[in-house]
Amino acid sequence: MNHFVHPLACCESSEIGERTRIWAFAHVLPGARIGADCNICDHVFIENDVIVGDRVTVKCGVQLWDGLRVEDAVFIGPNATFTNDPFPRSKQYPEAFAATTLGRGASIGANATILPGVSIGQHAMVGAGAVVTRSVPPHAIVRGNPARITGYVASATQQAGKPAATTPFPSQPGVAATEVRGVTLHRLRQVNDPRGNLSAGEFPHDVPFPVRRYFLVYDVPSTETRGEHAHLACHQFLICTKGSVAVVVDDGVHRQEFLLDRPELGVHMPPMVWGIQYKYSSDAVLLVFASHHYEAGDYVRDYDQFIALKQAALVAD
C-alpha cells in the first residue's frame, strides 16, 4: 500500500493517491477518489461521489458529501460544513445532488458553511465562520454571514496571504506606472473654486486612446462585484465621478488594487488585463471610456481562459 491509513480509520476506497495519510476515526466510502500527498485528519467523513485532488488538507471534523469536487492544493479548515441539498427532507433524495467545486489553491476557514451548488474560485479565501451563499470569484477574500467580498489576495509574485499591493496616484497631475503590465494611474487637472470645483482631461493626451464609447455604472449595491473580465482588444479608462469604488487589475502575474475616490483620479486598463470593481459606495458613479464599440466577442469572462490566453501569448513571444 503506497498510502497510510491509521489502524483506527475506515478506508473503503481503493482510489487513494500515493503518500496520502488518513488518520484516526476518518471514514472514506468506497466510491470516493483521493489524490496524492493529501492529509485527511481525524473524524473526517468522505462520501462516495467525492473527488479530492492532490496535496489537499482536510482538517478535523469535516464531512465531504456527494457532489463535492476539490481541486489540487485546497485547504479545508476544522469543522467546515458543506451541504449538497437545498431542500433536504428525511428519506427524500434528489435525482442528483448539487455540485460544489473548490478551485485550485482555495482555502476554507474553520467553521465556514458552504451552501450547495456554489463554486469557490481558485486561490480564493473563505474566512472562519463565513456562510457562503453564492459563488466566490478567483482570488477573492470573503467573510461574514452572508459572505461578502472584503478584498483580493496577493498574486503569486507577492507575499502569500496578504491583500493585493497598491501604488499611490501621482501627487500632482501626471501618470504613474504600476506593477500590472500596461496599467497606469492618472491624476487629471483639478481647479478648486468657491463656485464649484472642476476636473478636466483632454483626448488623447489624458485618455491615451481614441474613445468610441462610454458608459456609467451607478446604483450598485455595496455587496456587488462588477467587471470580472478582460478584453481582447478594448482599452478602458475608469473615473469615479462621485463616491468611491475599488478597482482590482490583474495581468496573470501581478495583481493590484486602487481606490478611485476623487473625480480627478483615473485608471487606464489596456487589453488583456483582468479587471474587477467592488466596494462601491452607495452614491458611486463610475464613468468608463472605451476604445471600441460594444462587442460581446471581445470579452474574456472566465479567469482560467484568461490565464491560458496569457500563457499562450508568452509562448508565442
C-alpha positions as CSV (number, residue, x, y, z in Angstrom):
1,M,0.0,0.0,0.0
2,N,1.5,3.3,-1.1
3,H,-0.5,5.4,1.3
4,F,-1.1,5.5,5.1
5,V,-4.3,4.5,6.9
6,H,-4.4,4.8,10.6
7,P,-5.5,1.5,12.3
8,L,-8.5,3.3,13.8
9,A,-9.6,4.7,10.4
10,C,-12.0,3.1,8.0
11,C,-11.0,3.5,4.3
12,E,-13.2,1.5,1.9
13,S,-11.9,3.2,-1.2
14,S,-9.2,1.7,-3.4
15,E,-8.5,5.0,-5.2
16,I,-6.2,6.7,-2.8
17,G,-3.1,8.5,-4.1
18,E,0.5,8.0,-3.1
19,R,1.7,9.3,0.2
20,T,-1.8,10.3,1.3
21,R,-2.4,10.0,5.0
22,I,-5.7,9.1,6.5
23,W,-5.8,9.5,10.3
24,A,-7.8,8.0,13.2
25,F,-11.6,7.8,13.1
26,A,-11.8,9.0,9.5
27,H,-14.2,7.2,7.2
28,V,-13.8,7.1,3.4
29,L,-16.6,5.4,1.5
30,P,-15.9,3.1,-1.5
31,G,-16.7,5.5,-4.3
32,A,-14.5,8.3,-3.1
33,R,-11.4,9.3,-5.0
34,I,-8.5,11.0,-3.2
35,G,-5.3,12.2,-4.8
36,A,-1.7,12.1,-3.8
37,D,0.0,13.8,-0.9
38,C,-3.3,14.6,0.9
39,N,-3.7,14.8,4.7
40,I,-7.1,13.6,5.9
41,C,-7.3,14.4,9.6
42,D,-9.2,12.8,12.5
43,H,-13.0,12.4,12.3
44,V,-13.3,13.3,8.6
45,F,-16.1,11.6,6.6
46,I,-15.9,11.4,2.8
47,E,-18.9,10.2,0.9
48,N,-19.0,8.2,-2.4
49,D,-19.4,10.9,-5.1
50,V,-16.5,13.0,-3.9
51,I,-13.3,13.7,-5.8
52,V,-10.3,15.2,-4.0
53,G,-7.2,16.4,-5.9
54,D,-3.6,16.3,-4.9
55,R,-1.9,18.0,-1.9
56,V,-5.3,18.7,-0.2
57,T,-5.5,19.2,3.6
58,V,-8.8,18.3,5.3
59,K,-8.7,19.2,9.0
60,C,-10.6,17.5,11.8
61,G,-14.4,17.3,11.9
62,V,-15.1,17.9,8.2
63,Q,-17.7,15.9,6.2
64,L,-17.4,15.9,2.4
65,W,-20.7,15.0,0.8
66,D,-21.7,13.6,-2.6
67,G,-21.3,16.1,-5.4
68,L,-18.2,17.8,-3.9
69,R,-15.2,18.4,-6.2
70,V,-12.0,19.5,-4.5
71,E,-9.1,20.6,-6.8
72,D,-5.4,20.5,-6.0
73,A,-3.8,22.2,-3.1
74,V,-7.0,23.1,-1.3
75,F,-7.0,23.7,2.5
76,I,-10.2,22.9,4.4
77,G,-10.2,24.1,8.0
78,P,-11.6,22.3,11.0
79,N,-15.3,21.8,11.2
80,A,-16.0,23.5,7.9
81,T,-19.5,22.4,6.7
82,F,-20.6,21.5,3.2
83,T,-24.1,21.0,2.0
84,N,-25.5,19.3,-1.1
85,D,-29.3,19.6,-1.0
86,P,-31.0,23.0,-1.0
87,F,-34.3,21.4,0.2
88,P,-33.4,18.5,2.5
89,R,-36.1,16.1,3.7
90,S,-35.6,12.9,5.7
91,K,-35.7,9.9,3.4
92,Q,-36.3,12.0,0.4
93,Y,-33.4,12.3,-2.0
94,P,-33.0,14.5,-5.2
95,E,-32.3,12.9,-8.5
96,A,-28.8,14.4,-8.3
97,F,-27.0,16.2,-5.6
98,A,-25.9,19.8,-6.2
99,A,-22.3,20.0,-7.4
100,T,-19.9,22.2,-5.3
101,T,-16.4,23.0,-6.6
102,L,-13.4,24.2,-4.6
103,G,-10.9,25.6,-7.0
104,R,-7.2,25.0,-7.1
105,G,-5.4,26.5,-4.1
106,A,-8.5,27.7,-2.3
107,S,-8.7,27.9,1.5
108,I,-11.8,27.4,3.6
109,G,-11.6,28.7,7.1
110,A,-12.7,26.9,10.3
111,N,-16.4,26.6,10.8
112,A,-17.3,28.1,7.5
113,T,-20.5,26.9,5.9
114,I,-20.7,26.4,2.1
115,L,-24.2,26.2,0.6
116,P,-24.9,23.7,-2.2
117,G,-24.1,24.3,-5.9
118,V,-21.6,27.1,-5.4
119,S,-18.1,27.4,-6.8
120,I,-15.1,28.7,-4.8
121,G,-12.7,30.2,-7.3
122,Q,-9.0,29.3,-7.4
123,H,-6.9,30.7,-4.6
124,A,-9.9,32.3,-3.0
125,M,-10.0,32.5,0.8
126,V,-13.2,31.9,2.9
127,G,-12.9,33.4,6.3
128,A,-13.6,31.5,9.5
129,G,-17.3,31.2,10.2
130,A,-18.4,32.7,6.9
131,V,-21.6,31.5,5.3
132,V,-21.1,31.2,1.6
133,T,-24.4,31.6,-0.2
134,R,-23.2,32.2,-3.8
135,S,-20.1,31.5,-5.8
136,V,-16.8,33.2,-4.9
137,P,-14.6,34.6,-7.7
138,P,-11.0,33.5,-8.1
139,H,-8.6,35.2,-5.6
140,A,-11.4,36.8,-3.6
141,I,-11.4,37.0,0.2
142,V,-14.9,36.6,1.7
143,R,-16.1,37.0,5.3
144,G,-19.3,37.2,7.2
145,N,-22.9,35.9,7.1
146,P,-23.8,36.0,4.3
147,A,-20.2,36.0,3.0
148,R,-19.1,39.2,1.2
149,I,-16.0,40.1,-0.7
150,T,-13.7,42.1,1.5
151,G,-10.5,42.0,-0.6
152,Y,-8.4,40.1,-3.0
153,V,-5.3,38.0,-2.2
154,A,-1.9,39.0,-3.5
155,S,-0.6,37.5,-6.7
156,A,1.9,34.6,-6.7
157,T,4.8,37.0,-7.0
158,Q,3.7,38.9,-3.9
159,Q,3.6,37.7,-0.3
160,A,1.0,35.0,0.1
161,G,-2.0,35.7,2.2
162,K,-1.8,39.5,2.1
163,P,-4.1,41.8,0.2
164,A,-3.1,42.9,-3.3
165,A,-0.4,45.6,-3.3
166,T,-1.3,49.2,-4.1
167,T,0.6,52.0,-5.8
168,P,-0.2,55.7,-4.9
169,F,-1.6,58.0,-7.5
170,P,0.7,60.9,-8.6
171,S,0.5,63.8,-6.1
172,Q,0.4,66.2,-9.0
173,P,-1.3,66.0,-12.4
174,G,0.5,63.2,-14.3
175,V,0.9,59.5,-14.8
176,A,2.3,56.7,-12.6
177,A,3.2,53.1,-13.7
178,T,2.0,50.1,-11.7
179,E,3.2,46.6,-11.2
180,V,0.5,45.3,-13.5
181,R,1.7,45.4,-17.1
182,G,0.3,48.3,-19.1
183,V,-1.9,49.7,-16.3
184,T,-1.3,53.3,-15.4
185,L,-2.7,55.6,-12.8
186,H,-3.6,59.2,-13.8
187,R,-4.2,62.3,-11.8
188,L,-6.1,64.8,-14.0
189,R,-6.1,68.5,-13.7
190,Q,-8.3,70.0,-11.0
191,V,-9.4,73.5,-10.4
192,N,-10.8,74.4,-7.0
193,D,-13.2,77.3,-6.9
194,P,-15.7,78.7,-4.4
195,R,-18.3,78.5,-7.1
196,G,-17.6,74.8,-7.6
197,N,-14.6,72.6,-8.4
198,L,-13.7,71.4,-11.8
199,S,-11.7,68.4,-13.1
200,A,-10.8,68.2,-16.8
201,G,-9.0,65.9,-19.2
202,E,-8.1,66.0,-22.9
203,F,-8.2,63.4,-25.7
204,P,-5.8,61.8,-26.4
205,H,-3.4,63.5,-24.0
206,D,-5.0,62.4,-20.8
207,V,-7.0,59.4,-22.0
208,P,-4.4,57.6,-24.1
209,F,-6.6,56.1,-26.8
210,P,-9.3,57.2,-29.3
211,V,-12.7,57.0,-27.4
212,R,-15.6,55.4,-29.3
213,R,-17.9,54.6,-26.4
214,Y,-18.6,55.5,-22.7
215,F,-20.8,54.0,-20.1
216,L,-21.8,54.8,-16.5
217,V,-22.2,52.4,-13.6
218,Y,-24.2,53.6,-10.7
219,D,-26.8,52.5,-8.0
220,V,-24.6,49.4,-7.4
221,P,-25.3,47.7,-4.0
222,S,-22.2,47.7,-1.9
223,T,-22.2,43.9,-1.7
224,E,-22.0,43.5,-5.5
225,T,-18.9,43.0,-7.6
226,R,-18.7,44.1,-11.2
227,G,-16.3,43.6,-14.0
228,E,-14.7,40.2,-13.6
229,H,-13.5,40.0,-17.2
230,A,-10.8,41.1,-19.6
231,H,-10.9,42.4,-23.1
232,L,-9.1,41.0,-26.1
233,A,-8.7,44.4,-27.9
234,C,-10.6,47.1,-26.0
235,H,-8.8,49.8,-23.8
236,Q,-10.7,51.3,-20.9
237,F,-10.2,54.4,-18.7
238,L,-12.1,54.5,-15.4
239,I,-13.0,57.6,-13.4
240,C,-15.3,57.6,-10.3
241,T,-17.1,60.9,-10.8
242,K,-18.9,60.6,-7.5
243,G,-18.4,58.5,-4.3
244,S,-15.8,55.7,-4.4
245,V,-15.1,52.3,-5.8
246,A,-12.1,49.9,-5.5
247,V,-10.6,48.6,-8.8
248,V,-8.5,45.4,-9.0
249,V,-6.3,44.8,-12.0
250,D,-4.5,41.6,-12.8
251,D,-2.2,40.6,-15.7
252,G,-1.9,37.0,-14.7
253,V,1.4,37.6,-12.8
254,H,0.8,40.7,-10.7
255,R,-2.4,41.9,-9.0
256,Q,-3.0,45.4,-7.6
257,E,-5.9,47.3,-6.1
258,F,-6.7,51.0,-6.3
259,L,-9.3,53.2,-4.7
260,L,-11.0,55.7,-7.0
261,D,-12.5,58.2,-4.6
262,R,-11.9,61.6,-6.3
263,P,-13.1,62.7,-9.8
264,E,-9.5,63.7,-10.9
265,L,-8.2,60.1,-10.5
266,G,-8.2,57.6,-13.3
267,V,-7.0,54.1,-14.2
268,H,-6.1,53.1,-17.7
269,M,-6.6,49.4,-18.4
270,P,-5.2,48.1,-21.6
271,P,-6.4,44.9,-23.3
272,M,-5.8,41.5,-21.7
273,V,-5.9,42.8,-18.1
274,W,-8.4,41.2,-15.8
275,G,-10.5,43.9,-14.1
276,I,-12.8,43.9,-11.1
277,Q,-14.7,46.7,-9.4
278,Y,-16.1,46.3,-5.9
279,K,-16.7,48.2,-2.6
280,Y,-19.0,50.7,-4.3
281,S,-20.1,53.4,-2.0
282,S,-23.9,54.0,-2.1
283,D,-23.5,57.2,-4.2
284,A,-20.8,55.9,-6.5
285,V,-20.9,56.8,-10.2
286,L,-18.2,55.1,-12.3
287,L,-17.5,56.6,-15.7
288,V,-15.7,54.3,-18.2
289,F,-14.3,55.4,-21.6
290,A,-13.7,52.6,-24.1
291,S,-11.7,52.4,-27.3
292,H,-14.2,50.1,-29.0
293,H,-17.9,49.8,-29.6
294,Y,-19.5,47.0,-27.6
295,E,-18.6,43.6,-29.0
296,A,-19.6,40.5,-27.0
297,G,-16.8,38.5,-28.6
298,D,-14.2,40.9,-27.2
299,Y,-14.9,39.8,-23.6
300,V,-13.0,37.1,-21.7
301,R,-15.2,36.2,-18.8
302,D,-13.6,33.0,-17.5
303,Y,-10.4,33.5,-15.4
304,D,-8.9,30.2,-16.3
305,Q,-9.4,31.0,-20.0
306,F,-7.7,34.4,-19.4
307,I,-4.7,32.7,-17.8
308,A,-4.5,30.2,-20.7
309,L,-4.5,33.1,-23.2
310,K,-1.8,35.0,-21.4
311,Q,0.4,31.9,-21.2
312,A,-0.2,31.2,-24.9
313,A,0.8,34.8,-25.7
314,L,4.0,34.3,-23.7
315,V,4.9,31.1,-25.6
316,A,4.2,32.9,-28.9
317,D,6.6,35.7,-28.0
